[in-house]
């Protein structure tokens, strides 16, 4: 399993440690937005850059990054209501959040050498991503914004992936991690993690399947809707349920690495489930206009899943009847084959650094 080069400064066209990033994030109604932004900030800082994360609600970082000053000292967190008075080499607005006017004014003051302004868009496998990735959007005030799309093909911005992630995954002992947290699996027991939105169209069907199959299951419920949708007791002995606390990002990765099947939601946990390499059910953020259906089908078109797995993913999003739980072994093999293809692509943070490096280098020459 060979992994494409990731983040070392050799791939960068600007002096090491020379980039200063401002990342703007609004926490809408879940935590995927700040989850993506924190992972990106931490990865850029690990490469030697300086990052200021400006966010309208930093409270999720208390559990998502509980020791952030120690583990990411080159990242500072700023309140949205009082952003820095200046701006760095790069300004990233995550998911079209529009930076505060104070920041726009600071960019205008630096013309013609204004920062590189990036709109980091939502993740999708749909065809428009390849068409739109890397396109500029000139503004009437003379500034220019660039659209940067994460994605699953070499014609996109790629996915967040830290250097050495798969080596750490391969060396990880999931059973020991579970046991250390009082979640040890019994002999022959499969572990299933559940992280979803509400409503979750097929959660009752999945629970009925797990409760009726001969194989025992240890079901681990993430905080949020999953714990509200699943009753605490009344299940047969072969279905053991545990409710988890909020986990730091690295610990959430460890949860996914420890499970035999992961039910994940949104953008950040989808990518982490892919790197975990276990079968997964992806709950796409539901939208009234049905756009989530197209997003799911676009991803499925890139994956060669075995019989029943694609139907299970559609059913999980209310787009088909629940087919029962497919065999996990071929599902896992298909997931890992897809993952191994993704590993040949440059990761998102490295692509971002290379993209903006050509502009910053030109200004400093």
C-alpha positions as CSV (number, residue, x, y, z in Angstrom):
1,X,0.0,0.0,0.0
2,X,2.0,3.0,-1.3
3,X,0.9,6.4,-0.3
4,X,1.3,9.6,-2.4
5,X,3.6,12.2,-0.9
6,X,2.1,14.3,1.8
7,X,2.8,17.7,3.2
8,X,6.7,17.7,3.7
9,X,8.0,21.1,2.6
10,X,9.9,19.6,-0.4
11,X,6.6,19.8,-2.4
12,X,6.2,23.4,-1.6
13,X,7.4,26.3,-3.8
14,X,7.8,28.8,-0.9
15,X,10.4,28.9,1.9
16,X,9.6,26.5,4.7
17,X,7.5,28.1,7.4
18,X,6.8,31.2,5.3
19,X,3.1,30.9,4.9
20,X,0.6,32.6,7.3
21,X,-2.9,31.4,7.0
22,X,-6.2,32.8,8.3
23,X,-9.1,30.3,8.3
24,X,-12.6,31.5,8.8
25,X,-15.3,29.1,10.0
26,X,-19.0,29.4,11.1
27,X,-20.5,26.5,13.1
28,X,-23.9,26.1,11.5
29,X,-25.8,23.2,13.1
30,X,-23.3,20.4,13.5
31,X,-19.6,20.1,14.0
32,X,-18.3,19.0,10.6
33,X,-17.4,22.5,9.6
34,X,-15.1,23.2,12.6
35,X,-13.9,19.6,12.4
36,X,-12.6,20.1,8.9
37,X,-11.2,23.5,9.7
38,X,-9.3,22.2,12.8
39,X,-7.9,19.3,11.0
40,X,-6.7,21.5,8.2
41,X,-5.3,24.1,10.6
42,X,-3.4,21.5,12.6
43,X,-2.0,19.9,9.4
44,X,-0.8,23.2,8.0
45,X,0.8,24.1,11.3
46,X,2.5,20.7,11.5
47,X,4.2,21.7,8.2
48,X,5.7,24.7,9.9
49,X,3.2,27.4,8.9
50,X,1.3,29.7,11.2
51,X,-2.5,29.5,11.3
52,X,-5.2,31.8,12.8
53,X,-8.5,30.1,13.1
54,X,-11.4,32.6,13.3
55,X,-14.6,30.9,14.4
56,X,-18.0,32.1,15.7
57,X,-18.3,29.2,18.2
58,X,-15.0,27.7,19.5
59,X,-16.8,25.7,22.2
60,X,-16.6,22.3,20.3
61,X,-12.8,22.6,20.4
62,X,-13.0,21.9,24.1
63,X,-13.6,18.2,23.4
64,X,-12.5,18.1,19.8
65,X,-9.0,19.4,20.6
66,X,-8.7,19.4,24.4
67,X,-5.0,20.1,24.5
68,X,-4.8,22.3,21.4
69,X,-2.2,24.8,22.8
70,X,0.1,21.9,23.5
71,X,-0.5,19.8,20.4
72,X,-0.9,22.7,17.9
73,X,1.1,25.7,19.2
74,X,1.3,27.3,15.8
75,X,-2.5,27.6,15.7
76,X,-4.3,30.4,17.5
77,X,-8.1,30.7,17.8
78,X,-9.8,34.0,17.4
79,X,-13.5,35.0,17.9
80,X,-15.5,35.9,14.9
81,X,-16.6,39.2,16.5
82,X,-13.0,40.3,16.9
83,X,-10.8,39.0,14.1
84,X,-7.2,40.0,13.6
85,X,-6.8,43.5,12.3
86,X,-4.4,42.4,9.6
87,X,-4.4,39.3,7.3
88,X,-1.9,36.6,6.4
89,X,-0.6,35.3,3.1
90,X,-3.8,33.2,2.6
91,X,-7.4,33.8,3.7
92,X,-9.6,30.7,3.6
93,X,-13.3,31.1,4.0
94,X,-14.7,27.6,4.8
95,X,-17.9,26.6,3.0
96,X,-18.7,30.1,1.7
97,X,-18.9,31.7,5.1
98,X,-17.8,35.2,4.0
99,X,-15.1,36.7,6.2
100,X,-15.9,39.7,8.4
101,X,-15.7,43.1,6.7
102,X,-12.7,44.0,8.8
103,X,-10.8,41.2,7.1
104,X,-12.0,42.2,3.6
105,X,-10.9,45.8,4.4
106,X,-7.4,44.5,5.4
107,X,-7.1,42.6,2.2
108,X,-8.1,45.6,0.2
109,X,-5.5,47.7,2.0
110,X,-2.8,45.3,0.7
111,X,-3.6,45.5,-3.0
112,X,-2.0,44.8,-5.4
113,X,-0.3,42.2,-3.2
114,X,-3.5,41.1,-1.4
115,X,-3.6,37.6,0.2
116,X,-4.7,34.6,-1.8
117,X,-8.4,34.3,-1.0
118,X,-9.7,30.7,-1.1
119,X,-13.2,29.5,-0.8
120,X,-12.8,26.0,0.5
121,X,-16.0,24.3,-0.7
122,X,-18.0,21.3,0.4
123,X,-16.9,17.8,-0.4
124,X,-18.7,16.0,-3.3
125,X,-18.0,13.4,-5.9
126,X,-20.4,15.1,-8.4
127,X,-19.1,16.1,-11.8
128,X,-19.3,19.8,-11.2
129,X,-16.4,19.6,-8.7
130,X,-13.9,18.8,-11.4
131,X,-15.3,21.6,-13.6
132,X,-15.2,24.2,-10.8
133,X,-12.1,23.3,-8.9
134,X,-9.4,26.0,-9.1
135,X,-11.5,28.6,-10.9
136,X,-11.1,32.3,-10.0
137,X,-14.0,34.6,-9.1
138,X,-13.0,38.3,-9.7
139,X,-14.8,40.8,-7.5
140,X,-15.9,44.4,-8.2
141,X,-13.6,45.7,-5.5
142,X,-10.5,44.3,-7.3
143,X,-10.0,41.3,-5.0
144,X,-10.1,37.8,-6.4
145,X,-11.4,34.6,-4.8
146,X,-10.4,31.1,-5.8
147,X,-12.7,28.1,-5.5
148,X,-11.0,25.0,-4.0
149,X,-13.0,21.8,-4.0
150,X,-12.1,18.7,-2.0
151,X,-12.8,15.6,-4.0
152,X,-12.1,12.0,-4.9
153,X,-10.3,12.3,-8.2
154,X,-6.9,13.7,-9.3
155,X,-8.8,16.7,-10.9
156,X,-9.9,17.9,-7.5
157,X,-8.3,19.2,-4.4
158,X,-8.2,15.8,-2.7
159,X,-8.9,14.8,0.9
160,X,-7.4,15.8,4.2
161,X,-4.8,13.2,5.2
162,X,-2.0,13.6,7.6
163,X,1.5,12.2,6.8
164,X,1.9,8.7,8.0
165,X,-1.8,8.2,8.7
166,X,-2.1,4.8,7.2
167,X,1.1,3.6,8.8
168,X,-0.4,4.5,12.2
169,X,-3.6,2.8,11.2
170,X,-1.8,-0.4,10.4
171,X,0.0,-0.4,13.7
172,X,-3.1,0.3,15.8
173,X,-4.5,-2.3,18.2
174,X,-8.3,-1.7,18.2
175,X,-9.1,-4.4,20.7
176,X,-6.6,-2.9,23.2
177,X,-8.1,0.6,22.6
178,X,-11.6,-0.7,23.3
179,X,-10.5,-2.6,26.4
180,X,-8.7,0.4,27.9
181,X,-12.0,2.4,27.7
182,X,-14.2,-0.4,29.2
183,X,-15.6,-1.3,25.9
184,X,-13.9,-4.7,25.3
185,X,-15.5,-6.9,22.8
186,X,-16.5,-10.4,23.8
187,X,-15.3,-13.4,21.8
188,X,-16.8,-13.5,18.3
189,X,-18.4,-10.1,18.8
190,X,-18.4,-7.5,16.0
191,X,-18.2,-3.8,16.9
192,X,-20.4,-1.3,15.2
193,X,-20.2,2.5,15.7
194,X,-23.2,4.7,15.1
195,X,-23.0,8.5,14.3
196,X,-26.0,9.9,12.5
197,X,-28.4,12.8,12.0
198,X,-32.0,12.8,13.0
199,X,-34.1,11.6,11.3
200,X,-32.1,8.5,10.4
201,X,-34.4,6.6,8.0
202,X,-33.1,3.1,8.5
203,X,-31.7,3.1,12.1
204,X,-34.6,1.0,13.4
205,X,-34.1,-1.5,10.5
206,X,-30.4,-1.7,11.3
207,X,-31.1,-2.3,15.0
208,X,-33.6,-5.0,14.2
209,X,-31.0,-6.7,12.0
210,X,-28.3,-6.5,14.7
211,X,-30.7,-7.8,17.3
212,X,-31.9,-10.8,15.3
213,X,-28.7,-12.1,13.7
214,X,-26.9,-14.9,15.5
215,X,-23.6,-13.0,15.5
216,X,-23.3,-10.8,18.7
217,X,-22.8,-7.1,18.3
218,X,-21.2,-4.4,20.5
219,X,-23.0,-1.2,19.4
220,X,-21.2,2.1,20.3
221,X,-23.3,5.2,20.1
222,X,-21.7,8.6,19.5
223,X,-23.2,11.6,21.3
224,X,-26.1,13.4,19.6
225,X,-29.0,11.9,17.7
226,X,-27.7,8.4,17.8
227,X,-28.1,8.2,21.6
228,X,-31.6,9.7,21.4
229,X,-32.7,7.3,18.7
230,X,-31.6,4.1,20.4
231,X,-33.3,3.1,23.6
232,X,-30.9,2.1,26.4
233,X,-32.4,-1.3,27.3
234,X,-34.8,-4.1,26.2
235,X,-32.4,-5.6,23.7
236,X,-31.4,-9.3,23.5
237,X,-28.1,-10.2,25.1
238,X,-26.4,-10.6,21.7
239,X,-26.8,-6.8,21.2
240,X,-24.7,-4.9,23.8
241,X,-25.0,-1.1,23.6
242,X,-22.7,1.6,25.0
243,X,-23.1,5.4,25.0
244,X,-19.8,7.3,24.3
245,X,-18.8,10.7,25.4
246,X,-17.6,13.3,22.9
247,X,-14.2,12.2,21.6
248,X,-11.2,14.3,20.5
249,X,-10.5,14.0,16.8
250,X,-7.7,11.5,17.2
251,X,-9.8,9.4,19.5
252,X,-12.7,9.5,17.1
253,X,-10.3,8.1,14.5
254,X,-9.4,5.3,16.9
255,X,-13.0,4.5,17.3
256,X,-13.4,4.1,13.6
257,X,-10.2,2.0,13.4
258,X,-11.6,-0.3,16.2
259,X,-15.0,-1.1,14.6
260,X,-16.0,-3.6,12.0
261,X,-18.7,-1.4,10.6
262,X,-19.0,2.4,11.0
263,X,-22.1,4.5,10.5
264,X,-20.9,8.0,9.9
265,X,-22.4,11.3,8.9
266,X,-21.5,14.5,7.0
267,X,-18.1,15.3,5.5
268,X,-15.3,15.0,8.1
269,X,-16.3,11.6,9.5
270,X,-16.9,10.2,5.9
271,X,-13.3,10.9,5.1
272,X,-12.1,9.4,8.4
273,X,-14.2,6.3,7.7
274,X,-12.5,6.0,4.3
275,X,-9.1,6.1,5.8
276,X,-10.2,3.6,8.5
277,X,-10.9,1.1,5.7
278,X,-13.8,-0.7,7.4
279,X,-17.3,-1.0,5.8
280,X,-19.3,2.2,6.4
281,X,-22.8,3.6,6.1
282,X,-22.7,7.2,5.2
283,X,-25.6,9.5,6.3
284,X,-25.5,12.4,3.9
285,X,-26.6,15.7,5.4
286,X,-30.3,15.7,4.4
287,X,-31.5,18.6,2.2
288,X,-35.1,19.5,1.4
289,X,-34.5,19.6,-2.4
290,X,-33.1,16.1,-2.4
291,X,-29.5,17.2,-3.3
292,X,-28.1,14.7,-0.8
293,X,-29.4,11.8,-3.0
294,X,-27.3,13.0,-6.0
295,X,-24.3,13.4,-3.7
296,X,-24.6,9.9,-2.4
297,X,-25.1,8.3,-5.8
298,X,-22.1,10.2,-7.2
299,X,-19.9,8.7,-4.5
300,X,-21.3,5.2,-5.1
301,X,-20.5,5.6,-8.8
302,X,-16.8,5.8,-7.8
303,X,-16.9,2.7,-5.6
304,X,-17.3,-0.9,-6.8
305,X,-19.3,-2.2,-3.8
306,X,-20.5,-5.8,-3.5
307,X,-24.1,-6.9,-3.7
308,X,-26.2,-5.4,-0.9
309,X,-23.7,-2.8,0.2
310,X,-24.9,-0.1,-2.2
311,X,-28.5,-0.8,-1.4
312,X,-27.7,-0.5,2.3
313,X,-26.1,2.9,1.8
314,X,-29.2,4.1,-0.2
315,X,-31.5,2.7,2.4
316,X,-29.6,4.4,5.2
317,X,-30.5,7.7,3.5
318,X,-34.2,6.8,2.9
319,X,-33.6,6.1,-0.8
320,X,-34.3,2.4,-0.9
321,X,-35.7,-0.4,1.2
322,X,-33.4,-1.9,3.8
323,X,-31.8,-5.0,2.3
324,X,-30.4,-6.4,5.6
325,X,-26.8,-6.2,6.5
326,X,-24.5,-7.4,3.7
327,X,-21.5,-9.7,4.4
328,X,-18.8,-7.5,5.9
329,X,-15.7,-9.2,4.4
330,X,-16.3,-8.3,0.7
331,X,-17.6,-4.9,1.7
332,X,-14.4,-4.2,3.5
333,X,-12.3,-5.4,0.6
334,X,-14.1,-3.0,-1.7
335,X,-13.8,-0.1,0.7
336,X,-10.0,-0.7,1.0
337,X,-9.6,-1.0,-2.7
338,X,-11.3,2.4,-3.1
339,X,-9.2,3.8,-0.2
340,X,-5.9,2.6,-1.8
341,X,-6.8,4.4,-5.0
342,X,-7.4,7.6,-3.0
343,X,-3.9,7.2,-1.4
344,X,-2.3,7.7,-4.8
345,X,-3.6,11.3,-4.9
346,X,-2.0,14.2,-3.2
347,X,-3.7,15.2,0.0
348,X,-5.8,18.4,0.3
349,X,-3.4,20.4,2.6
350,X,-0.4,19.7,0.3
351,X,-2.4,20.7,-2.7
352,X,-3.5,23.9,-1.0
353,X,0.1,24.8,-0.1
354,X,1.2,24.1,-3.6
355,X,-1.7,26.1,-5.1
356,X,-1.1,29.3,-3.1
357,X,2.7,28.9,-3.1
358,X,3.0,30.0,-6.7
359,X,1.3,33.3,-5.9
360,X,3.2,34.0,-2.7
361,X,6.6,33.1,-4.2
362,X,5.9,35.4,-7.2
363,X,5.3,38.3,-4.8
364,X,8.5,37.6,-2.8
365,X,10.9,37.2,-5.7
